Each structure stands twice: as C-alpha cells, then as structure tokens.
Amino acid sequence: MSKEPVVLLPLIVKIAVALTFFNSWVMFEEFVIDRWGLWQYLPLYKVGVFCAWDALAMLVIIPTVWYAFRKWRVSRAAASKRFCFLKRCVLCA
C-alpha cells in the first residue's frame, strides 16, 4: 500500500472561490439581466434586491465548490509535475 499525498485546501479558500462565483453571478445580473430588461421574463425576479434567483445560484454554487475541492489523492510524481507548464522542465525531472 503506497502512501499518496492528500491535497486539502483550507476552508477560507473554498469560501473565497464560492464568493467569487457568486459575485460573477451578481455581475451577470447587473450587466445583462437588469440592463437588457430580461428580468421581465424571469418569474420571482426582483431588480436590485436578493431574490429567489440569487438563492438558486447559491444553492448551485456552494455544493459545486464543496464537491470540486474535496480531498484529492494524487501520486507524488503528479503532485510535483502538476503545476509545471513546460514539457521538459529541469526542476521537475
């Protein structure tokens, strides 16, 4: 049984990524839905305030981020070469 390193990101990183995705959703609302008047076609949408669509976005974003950043098991070779963008790197060889 080989010991594989476990990559575990801190909770603050998960929260920051979730907030970034939610901020992207809010910006999409501001720049596309509100400015083009698409809110007329969305039931339960309220312009400029927290609404059912924002809650739905949070219900999709938070579990997705939580699932994406669960514990990863990677081999030592993959862990060292994972972030290298060069095919023949002197440091990774």
C-alpha positions, -999 to 999 in steps of 0.1 A, spaced: 0 0 0 16 32 -11 11 64 7 -2 91 -16 -3 127 -6 -37 143 1 -43 178 -12 -67 196 12 -74 232 7 -83 254 37 -119 264 43 -111 301 36 -101 291 0 -134 273 -5 -153 303 8 -133 327 -14 -140 307 -45 -177 304 -37 -179 342 -31 -161 348 -64 -185 327 -83 -215 344 -66 -200 378 -74 -198 367 -110 -235 358 -109 -244 392 -94 -223 410 -121 -242 389 -147 -274 401 -132 -264 437 -132 -248 439 -167 -271 415 -186 -304 408 -169 -311 443 -155 -297 464 -183 -313 444 -211 -347 441 -194 -346 403 -192 -360 405 -157 -395 408 -172 -393 372 -184 -380 357 -151 -407 348 -126 -399 357 -89 -371 381 -100 -367 414 -82 -344 441 -96 -317 452 -72 -326 430 -42 -319 394 -31 -345 372 -48 -352 336 -55 -328 335 -84 -299 346 -61 -309 318 -37 -309 293 -65 -275 305 -77 -262 300 -41 -277 265 -39 -259 256 -71 -226 273 -64 -219 262 -28 -223 224 -33 -204 225 -66 -174 243 -50 -176 220 -20 -176 189 -43 -149 203 -65 -125 209 -36 -129 177 -17 -98 157 -8 -78 147 -38 -54 118 -38 -25 123 -62 7 104 -67 40 121 -58 50 124 -94 17 140 -104 19 163 -74 53 176 -83 46 180 -121 10 190 -118 16 228 -120 45 227 -144 36 241 -178 68 230 -196 71 196 -211 108 192 -203 114 211 -171 148 209 -154 132 213 -120 106 186 -125 128 160 -140 
